[in-house]
Amino acid sequence: MTNERTQTLAMLAETRQTLLITLRGLTDEQAGARSTVSELTLGGILRHLISGERNWTRVLLTGDGTLPEGMLDEDQYLMPADRSLAELRAEYLAVAKMTDTAFSTVDLDARVLLPQTPWSPPEPQFWSARQILLHLFRETAQHAGHADLIRESLDGASTTAQLGTPE
């Protein structure tokens, strides 16, 4: 029988994999293409999730309320013109490994001081390490769903259709 940490990290890993399946076979141009009135693209989703995991892991590890550099960058939702989808995928896998390592030993009940953001209440806010991990899982699942819809509107492929295709 596995414990809560192992199960939650496994669920996060499975959700990451679902997102990466959705990106299989895409060109860089497709990864940067908008398919709705939204500015959101598949490359932008991946870049946002890279930023999110990196920044929330920093929040966890520092625990001092410091706002990680780039956490509020609005361009994190855009496919960078100077990066390929393959580069973003490799960075995502590296950041995921960093996240998994950080959460593999931390006390999930540890209280972490959150950074002050423009939308934060004025008083200090704390989350447990567990809440941060669950937030990462929720963000990844939400954006994996977005990615599936964007992919289907780009070329008719869906995550389910991609399951049998090689990476």
C-alpha positions in Angstrom: 0.0 0.0 0.0 1.3 3.4 -0.9 1.1 6.6 1.2 -0.5 9.9 0.5 2.7 11.5 -0.8 3.4 8.7 -3.2 -0.1 8.6 -4.5 -0.3 12.4 -5.0 3.1 12.5 -6.8 2.0 9.6 -9.0 -1.2 11.4 -9.9 0.7 14.6 -10.7 3.1 12.5 -12.9 0.2 10.8 -14.7 -1.4 14.2 -15.3 1.9 15.6 -16.7 2.2 12.6 -19.0 -1.4 13.2 -20.2 -0.4 16.8 -21.1 2.7 15.6 -22.9 0.7 13.0 -24.9 -1.5 15.9 -26.1 1.6 17.6 -27.5 2.9 14.6 -29.5 3.5 15.1 -33.2 3.1 18.9 -33.1 5.3 21.3 -35.0 6.7 24.4 -33.2 4.3 26.4 -35.4 1.3 24.4 -34.2 2.5 24.7 -30.6 2.4 28.5 -30.9 -0.9 28.7 -32.8 -4.0 30.1 -31.3 -7.2 28.1 -32.0 -9.7 30.3 -30.1 -10.1 34.0 -29.3 -7.9 33.3 -26.2 -4.2 34.0 -26.4 -3.6 30.5 -24.9 -1.5 28.2 -27.0 -0.2 24.7 -26.4 3.4 26.0 -26.1 2.1 28.8 -23.8 0.4 26.2 -21.5 3.6 24.2 -21.3 5.6 27.4 -20.5 3.1 28.4 -17.8 3.3 25.0 -16.2 7.1 25.1 -16.3 6.9 28.5 -14.6 4.3 27.3 -12.1 6.2 24.3 -11.0 9.5 26.1 -10.7 8.0 29.0 -8.8 5.9 27.0 -6.4 8.8 24.7 -5.7 10.9 27.8 -4.8 8.1 29.0 -2.6 8.1 25.6 -0.8 11.9 25.5 -0.4 12.4 29.0 0.7 9.3 29.3 2.9 10.1 32.9 3.6 7.3 34.6 1.5 9.8 35.8 -1.2 8.1 36.3 -4.5 10.0 34.2 -7.0 11.4 36.1 -10.0 9.0 35.7 -12.9 6.1 34.4 -10.9 3.9 37.3 -12.1 5.3 37.5 -15.7 2.3 37.7 -18.1 4.4 36.3 -21.0 4.6 33.0 -19.2 1.4 32.1 -21.1 2.9 32.6 -24.5 4.9 30.3 -26.7 8.4 31.9 -26.8 9.5 32.7 -30.3 13.1 31.6 -29.6 12.3 28.2 -28.1 11.2 25.0 -29.7 8.5 22.7 -28.3 11.2 20.0 -27.8 13.2 22.5 -25.7 10.1 23.3 -23.6 9.3 19.7 -23.2 12.8 18.9 -21.9 12.6 21.9 -19.5 9.2 20.7 -18.3 10.6 17.2 -17.5 13.6 18.7 -15.7 11.4 21.0 -13.6 9.0 18.1 -12.9 12.0 16.1 -11.5 13.0 19.1 -9.4 9.4 19.4 -8.0 9.2 15.6 -7.3 12.5 15.7 -5.5 11.5 18.6 -3.3 8.1 17.1 -2.4 9.6 13.6 -1.8 10.9 14.5 1.6 9.2 17.6 2.8 6.8 17.4 5.7 3.4 17.8 3.9 2.0 19.5 7.0 4.7 22.1 7.1 3.4 25.7 6.9 4.8 27.8 4.1 4.5 31.6 4.0 3.1 32.6 0.6 4.5 35.5 -1.4 2.5 38.7 -1.4 0.9 39.2 -4.8 -1.4 42.0 -6.1 -4.5 39.8 -5.4 -3.3 38.6 -1.9 -5.1 39.7 1.2 -3.0 42.2 3.2 -2.3 39.8 6.0 0.3 37.0 5.6 -1.1 33.8 4.1 0.2 30.3 4.8 -0.4 27.0 2.9 0.8 23.6 4.0 3.2 21.9 1.7 0.3 19.6 0.9 -1.8 22.5 -0.4 1.1 23.6 -2.7 1.4 20.1 -4.1 -2.4 19.8 -4.6 -2.4 23.2 -6.2 0.3 22.0 -8.7 -1.8 18.9 -9.4 -5.0 21.0 -10.0 -3.2 23.5 -12.2 -1.7 20.7 -14.3 -5.0 18.9 -14.6 -6.8 22.1 -15.6 -4.3 23.0 -18.2 -4.1 19.4 -19.6 -7.9 19.8 -20.3 -7.3 23.1 -22.0 -4.5 21.5 -24.0 -6.7 18.7 -25.2 -9.4 21.2 -26.5 -6.8 23.4 -28.2 -5.1 20.3 -29.8 -8.4 19.0 -31.1 -9.3 22.4 -32.6 -5.9 22.7 -34.3 -5.8 19.4 -36.1 -8.6 17.2 -34.9 -6.4 15.0 -32.7 -7.2 14.5 -29.1 -5.2 13.1 -26.2 -7.1 9.8 -26.5 -6.2 9.6 -30.2 -2.6 10.3 -29.4 -2.3 7.4 -26.9 -1.2 4.9 -29.5 1.3 7.1 -31.3 5.0 7.0 -30.5 6.7 10.1 -29.0 
